[in-house]
Amino acid sequence: MKALHDLAAPAKLNLFLHIVGKRPDGYHLLESVFVLIDWADTLHVECRSDGRLQRHDVLGGDLPADDLCLRAARLLQTETGCTLGADIHLEKRLPAGAGMGGGSSDAATTLLALNRLWDLRLPLSRLLALGLKLGADVPFFLGGGPAFVEGIGEVLNPITLPAQRFAVLKGPAGLATKEIFSSNLLARSEKLAIVAGFPASAGTAEQISSAVGTGRNDLQRAAEAISSEVRDALALLSKQFGNARMTGSGAAVFSVLAGDGKDGKDDQSLATLLQAQQHGGREGWTGRICHSLAQHPLRGWAD
């Protein structure tokens, strides 16, 4: 049977995240800039003729029995009536509970892969609608590139950003999204156009980049109150690189880096920081120097 190998499912960072309202159903309305980075999971997908869907953990990870990959595959089967199945082999390299969209990205790559492997030929608009049923972040990973995001995360306005580098750091534990959003410390931005110089249609790429470079995450204060690891990660990155902030509603934090990084100093600084955590008896910390992606590696697969 046919197979597709080495399919990237890249993570994202929220260069800022502002809470601007709340829907009657309780979901918070946000405005943010999402950017893809070169830290990614990898999927290998093989077609089956018997209709069965199975996921295999390539690295021996501890993934849930019914993760977003399987839910995405099952949804695609149901919506199209496809009788084929798939073996989905997942190399899980992105940390869980980080706020970097790892599960949503895996789901998006699964949809794109099976749409091609099963020869369904669904247009991107149809996949975007299916992705939203799986989670608010999934459409972004199907959309192809950096975006100014509105609503609950499903309204995508493509933008162009200069190439950027980031130092990303996460402690061993994750964060409970529900606990953050229910905190009385949750901040709220009155209007993004005032706060950060948006909407995205206004201004050049350099102006947009400048705006996000000084942005903030309205969830951060609540997260710091809940998690000592988030507080520690922010302090460590701020001391080493400056301008640290949280991404999404997870436990990862990042700093925007200056320069092209060719001298390797930033890589060494982060490696030293992680070694210090390990030698101090604090196991499970992970981090990486990442580069932004101008577009998703599978962009155009559903055009």
C-alpha positions as CSV (number, residue, x, y, z in Angstrom):
1,M,0.0,0.0,0.0
2,K,1.0,3.6,-0.5
3,A,2.8,5.5,2.2
4,L,4.0,9.0,3.0
5,H,7.1,9.5,5.1
6,D,8.9,12.3,7.0
7,L,5.9,14.7,7.2
8,A,6.6,17.6,9.5
9,A,4.1,18.9,12.1
10,P,5.8,22.1,13.3
11,A,5.1,24.0,16.5
12,K,3.9,27.6,16.7
13,L,4.6,30.5,19.0
14,N,2.2,33.2,20.0
15,L,4.2,36.4,19.5
16,F,1.6,38.0,21.6
17,L,-1.8,36.9,22.9
18,H,-4.5,39.4,24.0
19,I,-7.9,38.5,25.5
20,V,-10.5,40.9,24.0
21,G,-13.8,39.4,25.0
22,K,-15.9,36.4,25.9
23,R,-18.6,34.6,23.9
24,P,-21.9,33.6,25.5
25,D,-20.8,29.9,25.5
26,G,-17.8,30.8,27.7
27,Y,-15.0,30.7,25.1
28,H,-12.7,33.7,25.3
29,L,-12.1,35.8,22.2
30,L,-8.5,36.5,21.5
31,E,-6.2,38.3,19.1
32,S,-2.7,37.0,18.5
33,V,0.0,36.6,16.0
34,F,0.9,32.9,15.4
35,V,4.2,32.0,13.8
36,L,5.5,28.5,12.8
37,I,8.9,27.4,14.1
38,D,11.3,24.7,13.0
39,W,10.7,22.5,16.1
40,A,8.5,19.7,14.9
41,D,7.0,16.3,15.3
42,T,7.3,13.9,12.4
43,L,4.7,11.6,11.0
44,H,4.9,8.6,8.7
45,V,1.5,7.5,7.3
46,E,0.8,4.2,5.6
47,C,-2.5,3.4,3.8
48,R,-4.5,0.3,4.9
49,S,-7.2,-1.4,2.8
50,D,-9.2,-2.7,5.8
51,G,-10.4,0.7,7.1
52,R,-8.6,0.4,10.4
53,L,-6.9,3.3,12.0
54,Q,-3.9,2.7,14.2
55,R,-1.3,5.1,15.7
56,H,2.2,3.9,16.6
57,D,4.6,5.8,18.9
58,V,8.0,5.7,17.1
59,L,10.0,7.0,20.0
60,G,8.2,4.9,22.6
61,G,6.4,8.0,24.1
62,D,3.4,8.0,26.4
63,L,0.7,9.3,24.1
64,P,-3.0,9.0,24.9
65,A,-4.9,6.1,23.4
66,D,-7.1,8.4,21.3
67,D,-5.1,11.4,20.4
68,L,-5.8,14.1,17.9
69,C,-4.2,12.2,15.0
70,L,-6.7,9.4,15.4
71,R,-9.6,11.8,15.9
72,A,-8.6,13.7,12.7
73,A,-8.4,10.4,10.7
74,R,-11.7,9.2,12.0
75,L,-13.4,12.5,11.3
76,L,-12.0,12.5,7.7
77,Q,-13.3,8.9,7.2
78,T,-16.8,9.8,8.6
79,E,-17.1,13.0,6.6
80,T,-16.1,11.5,3.3
81,G,-17.3,7.9,3.6
82,C,-13.8,6.7,2.8
83,T,-13.3,2.9,3.4
84,L,-9.5,3.0,3.6
85,G,-7.6,3.1,6.8
86,A,-4.1,4.1,7.9
87,D,-1.2,3.3,10.2
88,I,0.0,6.6,11.6
89,H,3.6,6.5,13.0
90,L,4.3,9.6,15.2
91,E,7.7,10.8,16.3
92,K,6.7,13.0,19.2
93,R,9.5,15.6,19.7
94,L,7.4,18.6,20.9
95,P,6.9,18.8,24.6
96,A,3.4,18.3,25.9
97,G,1.4,21.0,27.6
98,A,3.7,23.7,26.2
99,G,1.2,25.9,24.4
100,M,3.0,25.3,21.2
101,G,0.1,23.5,19.4
102,G,1.8,20.1,19.1
103,G,-1.4,18.0,19.1
104,S,-3.2,20.4,16.8
105,S,-0.2,20.4,14.4
106,D,-0.2,16.6,14.4
107,A,-3.9,16.6,13.6
108,A,-3.4,19.1,10.7
109,T,-0.6,17.1,9.2
110,T,-2.7,13.9,9.5
111,L,-5.6,15.6,7.6
112,L,-3.3,16.8,4.9
113,A,-1.5,13.5,4.6
114,L,-4.7,11.3,4.5
115,N,-6.4,13.7,2.0
116,R,-3.5,12.9,-0.3
117,L,-3.0,9.3,0.6
118,W,-6.7,8.4,0.3
119,D,-7.0,10.5,-2.9
120,L,-9.9,12.5,-1.5
121,R,-8.9,15.8,-3.1
122,L,-10.8,17.9,-0.6
123,P,-10.0,21.6,-1.0
124,L,-8.3,23.6,1.8
125,S,-11.6,25.3,2.7
126,R,-13.2,21.9,3.5
127,L,-10.2,20.8,5.5
128,L,-10.2,24.1,7.5
129,A,-13.9,23.4,8.5
130,L,-13.0,19.9,9.6
131,G,-9.9,21.1,11.5
132,L,-12.1,23.6,13.5
133,K,-14.2,20.6,14.7
134,L,-11.0,19.2,16.2
135,G,-9.7,22.3,17.9
136,A,-9.4,26.1,17.5
137,D,-5.6,25.9,16.6
138,V,-5.9,23.2,13.9
139,P,-7.0,25.6,11.1
140,F,-3.8,27.7,11.6
141,F,-1.6,24.7,11.0
142,L,-3.6,24.0,7.8
143,G,-3.4,27.7,6.7
144,G,0.2,27.6,5.6
145,G,2.0,30.5,7.3
146,P,2.2,33.3,9.9
147,A,-1.2,34.9,10.7
148,F,-2.9,37.5,12.7
149,V,-5.5,35.4,14.5
150,E,-8.9,36.4,15.8
151,G,-12.1,34.8,17.3
152,I,-11.3,31.7,19.4
153,G,-8.3,31.1,17.1
154,E,-10.2,30.2,13.9
155,V,-10.2,33.5,12.1
156,L,-6.9,33.7,10.1
157,N,-5.5,36.8,8.5
158,P,-2.2,35.9,6.7
159,I,0.7,38.3,7.3
160,T,4.3,38.5,6.3
161,L,7.0,38.6,9.0
162,P,10.8,38.9,8.7
163,A,12.8,35.8,9.6
164,Q,13.2,35.6,13.4
165,R,15.0,33.4,16.0
166,F,13.8,32.4,19.4
167,A,15.1,30.7,22.5
168,V,12.3,28.4,23.8
169,L,12.3,26.9,27.3
170,K,9.9,24.6,29.2
171,G,9.9,23.0,32.6
172,P,8.8,19.3,33.2
173,A,5.1,20.1,33.9
174,G,2.4,21.4,31.7
175,L,-0.5,23.8,32.5
176,A,-4.2,23.2,32.7
177,T,-5.8,25.6,30.2
178,K,-9.1,25.6,32.1
179,E,-7.4,26.7,35.3
180,I,-5.7,29.6,33.6
181,F,-8.8,30.9,31.8
182,S,-10.9,30.7,35.1
183,S,-8.3,32.6,37.1
184,N,-9.3,36.1,38.4
185,L,-5.8,37.2,37.4
186,L,-6.6,36.8,33.7
187,A,-5.8,40.1,32.0
188,R,-7.9,41.6,29.2
189,S,-6.9,44.0,26.4
190,E,-9.5,46.6,25.5
191,K,-8.6,46.9,21.9
192,L,-5.7,45.4,20.0
193,A,-5.5,48.2,17.4
194,I,-4.5,50.5,20.2
195,V,-2.4,48.1,22.2
196,A,-0.2,46.7,19.4
197,G,-0.7,48.8,16.3
198,F,-2.9,46.3,14.5
199,P,-5.0,45.1,12.6
200,A,-2.5,43.3,10.5
201,S,-3.6,45.0,7.3
202,A,-2.0,48.2,8.6
203,G,1.7,48.8,8.3
204,T,4.7,47.1,6.8
205,A,6.3,43.8,7.8
206,E,8.9,45.8,9.8
207,Q,6.2,47.7,11.7
208,I,4.3,44.4,12.5
209,S,7.6,42.8,13.6
210,S,8.3,45.8,15.9
211,A,4.8,45.6,17.4
212,V,5.0,41.9,18.2
213,G,8.5,42.3,19.5
214,T,7.2,44.2,22.5
215,G,3.9,42.3,22.8
216,R,2.6,40.4,25.8
217,N,0.5,37.4,26.8
218,D,-2.6,38.2,28.8
219,L,-2.6,34.7,30.2
220,Q,0.9,35.0,31.7
221,R,0.0,36.6,35.0
222,A,-2.4,33.9,35.8
223,A,0.0,31.2,34.7
224,E,2.8,32.6,36.9
225,A,0.5,32.4,39.9
226,I,-0.3,28.8,39.2
227,S,3.1,27.5,38.1
228,S,6.5,28.1,39.8
229,E,8.1,26.5,36.7
230,V,6.6,29.2,34.4
231,R,8.0,31.8,36.8
232,D,11.4,30.1,36.8
233,A,11.5,29.7,33.1
234,L,10.6,33.4,32.5
235,A,13.3,34.5,35.0
236,L,15.9,32.2,33.4
237,L,15.3,33.4,29.9
238,S,14.9,37.0,30.8
239,K,18.3,36.9,32.6
240,Q,20.0,35.2,29.7
241,F,18.3,36.7,26.6
242,G,15.8,39.3,27.8
243,N,12.1,40.0,26.7
244,A,10.8,36.6,27.8
245,R,7.1,35.8,27.6
246,M,4.8,32.9,27.6
247,T,3.4,31.3,24.4
248,G,-0.3,30.3,24.2
249,S,-1.8,28.8,27.3
250,G,0.9,26.3,28.0
251,A,4.1,26.2,30.1
252,A,6.7,27.1,27.4
253,V,8.3,30.6,27.3
254,F,10.4,32.2,24.7
255,S,12.7,35.1,24.0
256,V,13.1,36.9,20.6
257,L,16.8,36.8,19.7
258,A,18.8,39.4,17.9
259,G,21.3,38.7,15.1
260,D,21.6,35.7,12.8
261,G,23.0,33.4,15.4
262,K,25.8,32.1,13.2
263,D,28.4,32.5,16.0
264,G,26.6,29.8,18.0
265,K,26.6,31.8,21.2
266,D,22.9,31.6,21.8
267,D,22.9,27.8,21.3
268,Q,25.7,27.5,23.8
269,S,24.0,29.8,26.3
270,L,20.8,27.8,26.2
271,A,22.7,24.5,26.5
272,T,24.5,25.8,29.5
273,L,21.2,26.9,31.1
274,L,19.7,23.5,30.6
275,Q,22.8,21.7,31.9
276,A,22.6,23.9,35.0
277,Q,19.0,22.9,35.6
278,Q,20.0,19.2,35.3
279,H,23.0,19.5,37.5
280,G,20.8,21.2,40.1
281,G,18.6,18.2,40.3
282,R,15.8,19.7,38.2
283,E,15.2,17.0,35.6
284,G,12.9,17.2,32.6
285,W,13.6,20.8,31.4
286,T,13.8,21.1,27.6
287,G,14.6,24.0,25.3
288,R,15.8,24.8,21.8
289,I,17.0,27.7,19.6
290,C,14.3,27.9,16.9
291,H,13.9,29.7,13.6
292,S,10.6,31.0,12.2
293,L,9.1,29.4,9.1
294,A,7.8,31.5,6.3
295,Q,5.4,28.7,5.4
296,H,4.3,25.3,6.5
297,P,6.3,22.4,5.0
298,L,3.1,20.9,3.5
299,R,1.7,24.2,2.2
300,G,-0.1,23.6,-1.1
301,W,-1.1,20.0,-0.4
302,A,-4.8,20.9,-0.4
303,D,-4.9,23.6,-3.0
